[in-house]
Amino acid sequence: MNRVTWLNLGGAALALALSIGMSTRAVRDRSGGVTDRAAALTPTHELTDATYHTVKLREFSRIASASALADPLLLALCEPGRVIAFSDYSTQKLPSSYLYSGKQTIRRLEDVESILALKPDLVLINDFGAPAFVSRLRASGVEVFDLGEMRGLKSLFANIQTVATLVGHPERGEALKRSLKRRLRRLGYANLPAGTPRRQAIYLSSYGARLFGGTTGTSYHDLLEHGGLEDAAAERYANWPEYSKEQVLALAPEVIVTRSGEADRLCQIAGFDKLPACRTRHVIEIPIELLDDPGPLLIDAAELVFEKTQPIILSPSKDEKR
């Protein structure tokens, strides 16, 4: 599966503390999950990445991103002249690719020689699982910082602060988090009219004959919860489960969130005509560039789900009235 939200953590005092001593980030714990850790910077100002590699902080002036997560964060937090390259995904495959125009493109982390030719002093990645290529870059004198796994809003907020600290402006990270959290506070079940029923929902997509979901520990869970829905899979599954048809039928979601163009395909699966979501046509389609984005566009996706959820809840179908 590819890819793909928080309380106000600060003000000026915390920004100052971050600039001289502390930064919050997400790292993998021994079970493979993500935990928040406050990482103390040493007197030499170092920051440790998700693989426990330590990077000495300095003014990086040639920053390259091989990560679709790092791309929008650099765009929001760093001076354009300091960023020399973005990932192929952002520069060529998104409707917003024009925002990255004029920059070099990194297609794959494996293209070590091409990356070295750019003469970067810092390369940002996220959980590519390619230690041999990372080692070659570091052996050539290039710092590589691994932001780790993408785990929805929890890791996004941590990574915002990490990237802001790496570029030398932790206060920009605090400002961006405050802005995103203000938007999130306007979403969710608490912002629906009093007495609104809670709708049981799942994220579901199909790849050939296989069915995949996304629940606790992923951005899809955040999308459902901030979209005003209740994640029906949360108590039974975690991460990115592959479902059987029987498991989806057992969850009996009232609402399904999926990618654009998937609604009819899903509801035509044998037996799925019995699903409440298919019976009432409460299948919400979200453009893939929003649905699978691990960065700030996740909030845009949640806003769209929330917008589409309200008429479903407030105007029940004839099938539901019966």
C-alpha positions as a LaTeX table, in Angstrom:
\begin{tabular}{lrrr}
\hline
Residue & $x$ (\AA) & $y$ (\AA) & $z$ (\AA) \\
\hline
Met1 & 0.00 & 0.00 & 0.00 \\
Asn2 & 1.19 & 3.48 & $-0.73$ \\
Arg3 & 0.86 & 6.05 & 1.58 \\
Val4 & $-0.38$ & 8.94 & 2.50 \\
Thr5 & $-3.49$ & 15.79 & 12.17 \\
Trp6 & $-2.87$ & 17.40 & 16.62 \\
Leu7 & $-2.90$ & 20.12 & 19.50 \\
Asn8 & $-1.03$ & 23.39 & 19.47 \\
Leu9 & 2.46 & 22.55 & 20.68 \\
Gly10 & 3.98 & 25.88 & 20.93 \\
Gly11 & 4.52 & 29.57 & 20.82 \\
Ala12 & 7.60 & 31.69 & 20.84 \\
Ala13 & 9.04 & 30.03 & 23.94 \\
Leu14 & 8.84 & 26.53 & 22.51 \\
Ala15 & 10.18 & 27.69 & 19.16 \\
Leu16 & 13.21 & 29.11 & 20.96 \\
Ala17 & 13.67 & 25.86 & 22.90 \\
Leu18 & 13.48 & 23.89 & 19.70 \\
Ser19 & 16.07 & 26.10 & 18.03 \\
Ile20 & 18.61 & 25.41 & 20.75 \\
Gly21 & 17.74 & 22.07 & 22.18 \\
Met22 & 14.62 & 20.07 & 21.40 \\
Ser23 & 12.79 & 18.67 & 18.39 \\
Thr24 & 9.85 & 16.27 & 18.19 \\
Arg25 & 9.90 & 13.50 & 15.63 \\
Ala26 & 8.34 & 10.13 & 14.86 \\
Val27 & 10.57 & 7.06 & 15.01 \\
Arg28 & 10.00 & 3.36 & 14.69 \\
Asp29 & 9.80 & 1.43 & 17.91 \\
Arg30 & 10.92 & $-2.20$ & 18.22 \\
Ser31 & 7.53 & $-3.50$ & 17.11 \\
Gly32 & 7.71 & $-1.53$ & 13.87 \\
Gly33 & 5.16 & 1.07 & 14.95 \\
Val34 & 5.67 & 4.76 & 15.38 \\
Thr35 & 6.24 & 6.53 & 18.65 \\
Asp36 & 6.75 & 10.17 & 19.49 \\
Arg37 & 10.10 & 10.99 & 21.05 \\
Ala38 & 11.46 & 14.32 & 22.15 \\
Ala39 & 15.05 & 14.21 & 20.89 \\
Ala40 & 17.51 & 16.36 & 22.79 \\
Leu41 & 20.00 & 18.12 & 20.57 \\
Thr42 & 23.54 & 17.82 & 21.86 \\
Pro43 & 25.70 & 20.90 & 22.41 \\
Thr44 & 26.94 & 20.29 & 18.83 \\
His45 & 23.33 & 20.52 & 17.61 \\
Glu46 & 22.57 & 17.07 & 16.26 \\
Leu47 & 19.30 & 15.49 & 15.20 \\
Thr48 & 18.69 & 11.74 & 14.98 \\
Asp49 & 16.59 & 10.27 & 12.19 \\
Ala50 & 14.19 & 7.30 & 12.13 \\
Thr51 & 17.06 & 4.84 & 11.66 \\
Tyr52 & 18.97 & 6.35 & 14.60 \\
His53 & 21.50 & 7.99 & 12.30 \\
Thr54 & 22.68 & 11.31 & 13.72 \\
Val55 & 22.95 & 14.40 & 11.53 \\
Lys56 & 24.91 & 17.42 & 12.72 \\
Leu57 & 22.84 & 20.54 & 12.18 \\
Arg58 & 24.28 & 23.30 & 10.05 \\
Glu59 & 23.06 & 25.63 & 7.33 \\
Phe60 & 22.31 & 23.23 & 4.50 \\
Ser61 & 22.27 & 25.16 & 1.23 \\
Arg62 & 21.74 & 22.39 & $-1.34$ \\
Ile63 & 18.84 & 20.27 & $-0.12$ \\
Ala64 & 17.37 & 17.47 & $-2.23$ \\
Ser65 & 14.22 & 15.49 & $-1.55$ \\
Ala66 & 13.65 & 11.90 & $-2.65$ \\
Ser67 & 10.43 & 11.77 & $-0.63$ \\
Ala68 & 6.87 & 12.69 & $-1.56$ \\
Leu69 & 6.38 & 13.51 & 2.12 \\
Ala70 & 9.36 & 15.87 & 2.33 \\
Asp71 & 8.53 & 17.70 & $-0.92$ \\
Pro72 & 5.57 & 19.79 & 0.31 \\
Leu73 & 7.22 & 20.35 & 3.68 \\
Leu74 & 10.31 & 21.84 & 2.05 \\
Leu75 & 8.06 & 23.90 & $-0.20$ \\
Ala76 & 6.30 & 25.31 & 2.89 \\
Leu77 & 9.25 & 25.65 & 5.26 \\
Cys78 & 12.44 & 26.34 & 3.30 \\
Glu79 & 13.73 & 29.13 & 1.09 \\
Pro80 & 13.32 & 28.03 & $-2.57$ \\
Gly81 & 16.94 & 28.81 & $-3.42$ \\
Arg82 & 18.19 & 26.22 & $-0.90$ \\
Val83 & 16.22 & 23.33 & $-2.44$ \\
Ile84 & 17.78 & 21.88 & $-5.59$ \\
Ala85 & 15.60 & 18.82 & $-6.28$ \\
Phe86 & 12.26 & 17.21 & $-5.48$ \\
Ser87 & 10.93 & 13.70 & $-5.96$ \\
Asp88 & 9.64 & 12.48 & $-9.31$ \\
Tyr89 & 6.19 & 11.94 & $-7.77$ \\
Ser90 & 5.67 & 15.60 & $-6.88$ \\
Thr91 & 7.36 & 17.15 & $-9.91$ \\
Gln92 & 5.59 & 15.06 & $-12.54$ \\
Lys93 & 2.59 & 13.14 & $-11.19$ \\
Leu94 & 0.54 & 15.67 & $-9.24$ \\
Pro95 & $-1.88$ & 18.35 & $-10.46$ \\
Ser96 & 0.19 & 20.73 & $-8.32$ \\
Ser97 & 3.46 & 19.77 & $-10.04$ \\
Tyr98 & 3.75 & 23.33 & $-11.38$ \\
Leu99 & 4.71 & 24.40 & $-7.84$ \\
Tyr100 & 7.93 & 22.43 & $-8.23$ \\
Ser101 & 8.85 & 23.75 & $-11.68$ \\
Gly102 & 12.41 & 24.80 & $-12.32$ \\
Lys103 & 13.88 & 22.18 & $-9.99$ \\
Gln104 & 15.75 & 18.98 & $-10.71$ \\
Thr105 & 13.96 & 15.65 & $-10.27$ \\
Ile106 & 15.02 & 12.57 & $-8.32$ \\
Arg107 & 13.42 & 9.48 & $-9.84$ \\
Arg108 & 14.79 & 6.83 & $-7.50$ \\
Leu109 & 17.11 & 6.71 & $-4.52$ \\
Glu110 & 18.97 & 3.97 & $-6.40$ \\
Asp111 & 20.18 & 6.59 & $-8.90$ \\
Val112 & 23.10 & 7.43 & $-6.63$ \\
Glu113 & 25.34 & 8.86 & $-9.35$ \\
Ser114 & 22.58 & 11.16 & $-10.60$ \\
Ile115 & 21.94 & 12.38 & $-7.08$ \\
Leu116 & 25.65 & 12.98 & $-6.44$ \\
Ala117 & 25.84 & 14.97 & $-9.69$ \\
Leu118 & 23.43 & 17.47 & $-8.11$ \\
Lys119 & 26.01 & 18.07 & $-5.34$ \\
Pro120 & 23.49 & 18.08 & $-2.48$ \\
Asp121 & 24.60 & 18.57 & 1.11 \\
Leu122 & 21.37 & 17.04 & 2.51 \\
Val123 & 18.99 & 14.44 & 1.05 \\
Leu124 & 15.63 & 13.75 & 2.69 \\
Ile125 & 14.01 & 10.33 & 2.36 \\
Asn126 & 11.29 & 8.41 & 4.18 \\
Asp127 & 11.52 & 4.71 & 4.88 \\
Phe128 & 12.72 & 3.59 & 1.48 \\
Gly129 & 14.42 & 0.50 & 2.88 \\
Ala130 & 17.50 & 1.01 & 0.72 \\
Pro131 & 20.42 & 1.14 & 3.20 \\
Ala132 & 23.04 & 0.27 & 0.58 \\
Phe133 & 22.23 & 3.35 & $-1.49$ \\
Val134 & 22.02 & 5.54 & 1.60 \\
Ser135 & 25.45 & 4.28 & 2.68 \\
Arg136 & 26.93 & 5.17 & $-0.71$ \\
Leu137 & 25.58 & 8.70 & $-0.47$ \\
Arg138 & 26.90 & 9.14 & 3.06 \\
Ala139 & 30.28 & 7.69 & 2.06 \\
Ser140 & 30.46 & 10.44 & $-0.57$ \\
Gly141 & 29.95 & 13.11 & 2.08 \\
Val142 & 26.21 & 13.70 & 1.62 \\
Glu143 & 24.00 & 13.81 & 4.70 \\
Val144 & 20.89 & 11.63 & 4.37 \\
Phe145 & 18.00 & 12.04 & 6.81 \\
Asp146 & 15.28 & 9.37 & 6.95 \\
Leu147 & 11.94 & 10.78 & 8.12 \\
Gly148 & 10.60 & 7.26 & 8.71 \\
Glu149 & 7.26 & 5.66 & 8.05 \\
Met150 & 4.20 & 7.64 & 7.04 \\
Arg151 & 1.61 & 7.10 & 9.77 \\
Gly152 & $-0.95$ & 9.80 & 9.20 \\
Leu153 & $-1.29$ & 12.99 & 11.18 \\
Lys154 & 0.83 & 11.80 & 14.10 \\
Ser155 & 3.95 & 11.35 & 11.99 \\
Leu156 & 3.11 & 14.32 & 9.75 \\
Phe157 & 3.21 & 16.80 & 12.63 \\
Ala158 & 6.42 & 15.30 & 13.96 \\
Asn159 & 8.00 & 15.47 & 10.50 \\
Ile160 & 6.91 & 19.08 & 10.01 \\
Gln161 & 8.93 & 20.02 & 13.09 \\
Thr162 & 11.87 & 17.84 & 12.05 \\
Val163 & 12.11 & 19.40 & 8.59 \\
Ala164 & 11.74 & 22.89 & 10.05 \\
Thr165 & 14.58 & 22.15 & 12.45 \\
Leu166 & 16.79 & 20.73 & 9.69 \\
Val167 & 16.38 & 23.89 & 7.61 \\
Gly168 & 17.15 & 26.03 & 10.65 \\
His169 & 13.70 & 27.53 & 11.25 \\
Pro170 & 11.76 & 25.55 & 13.88 \\
Glu171 & 9.42 & 28.53 & 14.34 \\
Arg172 & 8.15 & 27.94 & 10.80 \\
Gly173 & 7.22 & 24.41 & 11.76 \\
Glu174 & 5.28 & 25.65 & 14.76 \\
Ala175 & 3.42 & 28.17 & 12.59 \\
Leu176 & 2.52 & 25.54 & 9.98 \\
Lys177 & 1.26 & 23.11 & 12.64 \\
Arg178 & $-0.89$ & 25.82 & 14.21 \\
Ser179 & $-2.41$ & 26.63 & 10.83 \\
Leu180 & $-3.21$ & 23.00 & 10.03 \\
Lys181 & $-4.66$ & 22.35 & 13.49 \\
Arg182 & $-6.98$ & 25.36 & 13.18 \\
Arg183 & $-8.40$ & 23.77 & 10.04 \\
Leu184 & $-8.76$ & 20.40 & 11.74 \\
Arg185 & $-10.66$ & 21.88 & 14.66 \\
Arg186 & $-13.42$ & 22.83 & 12.22 \\
Leu187 & $-13.86$ & 19.20 & 11.20 \\
Gly188 & $-14.92$ & 15.94 & 12.86 \\
Tyr189 & $-18.04$ & 14.61 & 14.50 \\
Ala190 & $-18.09$ & 17.35 & 17.16 \\
Asn191 & $-18.71$ & 19.90 & 14.40 \\
Leu192 & $-21.83$ & 18.17 & 13.08 \\
Pro193 & $-25.30$ & 19.24 & 14.32 \\
Ala194 & $-26.26$ & 17.98 & 17.77 \\
Gly195 & $-27.92$ & 14.57 & 17.63 \\
Thr196 & $-26.30$ & 13.64 & 14.32 \\
Pro197 & $-25.96$ & 9.84 & 14.14 \\
Arg198 & $-22.45$ & 8.43 & 14.01 \\
Arg199 & $-21.88$ & 6.70 & 10.71 \\
Gln200 & $-19.78$ & 3.53 & 10.67 \\
Ala201 & $-17.33$ & 3.82 & 7.79 \\
Ile202 & $-14.28$ & 2.14 & 6.29 \\
Tyr203 & $-11.64$ & 3.05 & 3.75 \\
Leu204 & $-11.62$ & 0.46 & 0.96 \\
Ser205 & $-9.84$ & 0.11 & $-2.37$ \\
Ser206 & $-9.42$ & $-2.68$ & $-4.88$ \\
Tyr207 & $-6.29$ & $-3.80$ & $-6.69$ \\
Gly208 & $-7.38$ & $-6.40$ & $-9.20$ \\
Ala209 & $-9.36$ & $-8.95$ & $-7.23$ \\
Arg210 & $-7.77$ & $-7.95$ & $-3.90$ \\
Leu211 & $-9.36$ & $-5.62$ & $-1.34$ \\
Phe212 & $-7.34$ & $-3.35$ & 0.92 \\
Gly213 & $-8.25$ & $-1.06$ & 3.78 \\
Gly214 & $-6.56$ & 1.46 & 6.00 \\
Thr215 & $-7.35$ & 1.94 & 9.66 \\
Thr216 & $-5.59$ & 2.81 & 12.94 \\
Gly217 & $-1.98$ & 3.81 & 12.42 \\
Thr218 & $-2.59$ & 5.25 & 8.95 \\
Ser219 & $-3.73$ & 8.45 & 7.30 \\
Tyr220 & $-6.95$ & 6.73 & 6.21 \\
His221 & $-8.08$ & 6.39 & 9.83 \\
Asp222 & $-7.41$ & 10.11 & 10.36 \\
Leu223 & $-9.34$ & 10.85 & 7.19 \\
Leu224 & $-12.42$ & 9.00 & 8.44 \\
Glu225 & $-12.34$ & 10.44 & 11.97 \\
His226 & $-11.76$ & 14.06 & 10.90 \\
Gly227 & $-14.27$ & 13.59 & 8.10 \\
Gly228 & $-16.98$ & 13.16 & 10.75 \\
Leu229 & $-17.19$ & 9.36 & 10.48 \\
Glu230 & $-16.40$ & 6.48 & 12.83 \\
Asp231 & $-13.79$ & 3.97 & 11.66 \\
Ala232 & $-15.66$ & 0.64 & 11.76 \\
Ala233 & $-12.44$ & $-1.34$ & 11.31 \\
Ala234 & $-10.54$ & 0.27 & 14.18 \\
Glu235 & $-11.41$ & $-2.32$ & 16.84 \\
Arg236 & $-10.64$ & $-5.35$ & 14.66 \\
Tyr237 & $-7.78$ & $-4.34$ & 12.39 \\
Ala238 & $-4.73$ & $-2.07$ & 12.25 \\
Asn239 & $-2.54$ & $-0.49$ & 9.60 \\
Trp240 & $-3.33$ & $-1.57$ & 6.02 \\
Pro241 & $-5.31$ & $-4.83$ & 6.19 \\
Glu242 & $-6.10$ & $-6.96$ & 3.16 \\
Tyr243 & $-9.75$ & $-7.94$ & 3.45 \\
Ser244 & $-11.69$ & $-10.92$ & 2.23 \\
Lys245 & $-15.18$ & $-10.23$ & 0.92 \\
Glu246 & $-16.56$ & $-11.88$ & 4.04 \\
Gln247 & $-14.61$ & $-9.53$ & 6.31 \\
Val248 & $-15.95$ & $-6.45$ & 4.51 \\
Leu249 & $-19.49$ & $-7.82$ & 4.73 \\
Ala250 & $-19.00$ & $-8.44$ & 8.46 \\
Leu251 & $-17.93$ & $-4.82$ & 8.99 \\
Ala252 & $-21.15$ & $-3.72$ & 7.24 \\
Pro253 & $-20.06$ & $-0.08$ & 6.73 \\
Glu254 & $-22.72$ & 2.57 & 6.29 \\
Val255 & $-20.21$ & 4.70 & 4.39 \\
Ile256 & $-17.20$ & 3.71 & 2.27 \\
Val257 & $-14.40$ & 6.14 & 1.41 \\
Thr258 & $-12.43$ & 5.20 & $-1.68$ \\
Arg259 & $-10.49$ & 6.54 & $-4.66$ \\
Ser260 & $-12.15$ & 8.35 & $-7.56$ \\
Gly261 & $-13.68$ & 5.89 & $-10.01$ \\
Glu262 & $-13.89$ & 3.02 & $-7.52$ \\
Ala263 & $-17.46$ & 3.28 & $-6.23$ \\
Asp264 & $-19.21$ & 1.31 & $-8.96$ \\
Arg265 & $-16.45$ & $-1.28$ & $-9.13$ \\
Leu266 & $-16.62$ & $-1.97$ & $-5.41$ \\
Cys267 & $-20.40$ & $-2.18$ & $-5.23$ \\
Gln268 & $-20.49$ & $-4.57$ & $-8.20$ \\
Ile269 & $-18.45$ & $-7.18$ & $-6.29$ \\
Ala270 & $-20.57$ & $-10.26$ & $-5.70$ \\
Gly271 & $-22.46$ & $-9.91$ & $-2.42$ \\
Phe272 & $-21.59$ & $-6.25$ & $-1.87$ \\
Asp273 & $-25.07$ & $-5.19$ & $-2.93$ \\
Lys274 & $-25.94$ & $-6.19$ & 0.66 \\
Leu275 & $-23.56$ & $-3.63$ & 2.14 \\
Pro276 & $-25.44$ & $-0.67$ & 3.66 \\
Ala277 & $-23.01$ & 1.74 & 1.92 \\
Cys278 & $-23.70$ & 0.21 & $-1.50$ \\
Arg279 & $-27.44$ & $-0.13$ & $-0.91$ \\
Thr280 & $-27.75$ & 3.59 & $-0.15$ \\
Arg281 & $-24.93$ & 4.69 & $-2.53$ \\
His282 & $-23.02$ & 6.22 & 0.35 \\
Val283 & $-19.64$ & 5.65 & $-1.25$ \\
Ile284 & $-17.46$ & 8.76 & $-1.08$ \\
Glu285 & $-14.85$ & 9.10 & $-3.83$ \\
Ile286 & $-11.76$ & 11.22 & $-3.18$ \\
Pro287 & $-9.15$ & 12.12 & $-5.84$ \\
Ile288 & $-6.13$ & 9.88 & $-5.41$ \\
Glu289 & $-3.72$ & 12.82 & $-5.22$ \\
Leu290 & $-5.50$ & 13.87 & $-2.01$ \\
Leu291 & $-6.41$ & 10.45 & $-0.67$ \\
Asp292 & $-2.90$ & 9.00 & $-0.84$ \\
Asp293 & $-0.93$ & 12.13 & 0.00 \\
Pro294 & 1.03 & 11.78 & 3.25 \\
Gly295 & 1.60 & 15.49 & 3.69 \\
Pro296 & $-0.49$ & 18.60 & 4.37 \\
Leu297 & $-2.92$ & 17.68 & 1.58 \\
Leu298 & $-4.28$ & 15.13 & 4.04 \\
Ile299 & $-6.16$ & 18.01 & 5.65 \\
Asp300 & $-7.63$ & 18.94 & 2.25 \\
Ala301 & $-8.80$ & 15.34 & 1.88 \\
Ala302 & $-10.38$ & 15.37 & 5.37 \\
Glu303 & $-12.19$ & 18.62 & 4.55 \\
Leu304 & $-13.57$ & 17.04 & 1.38 \\
Val305 & $-14.75$ & 13.93 & 3.25 \\
Phe306 & $-16.40$ & 16.14 & 5.88 \\
Glu307 & $-18.12$ & 18.18 & 3.17 \\
Lys308 & $-19.45$ & 15.03 & 1.48 \\
Thr309 & $-20.43$ & 13.39 & 4.77 \\
Gln310 & $-22.87$ & 16.07 & 5.90 \\
Pro311 & $-25.52$ & 15.61 & 3.18 \\
Ile312 & $-25.35$ & 11.83 & 3.66 \\
Ile313 & $-26.11$ & 12.21 & 7.36 \\
Leu314 & $-28.59$ & 15.07 & 7.20 \\
Ser315 & $-30.56$ & 13.81 & 4.20 \\
Pro316 & $-31.10$ & 10.05 & 4.63 \\
Ser317 & $-31.99$ & 8.09 & 1.53 \\
Lys318 & $-35.37$ & 6.45 & 0.91 \\
Asp319 & $-33.73$ & 3.09 & 1.66 \\
Glu320 & $-32.72$ & 4.31 & 5.12 \\
Lys321 & $-36.12$ & 5.82 & 5.87 \\
Arg322 & $-37.72$ & 2.46 & 5.20 \\
\hline
\end{tabular}
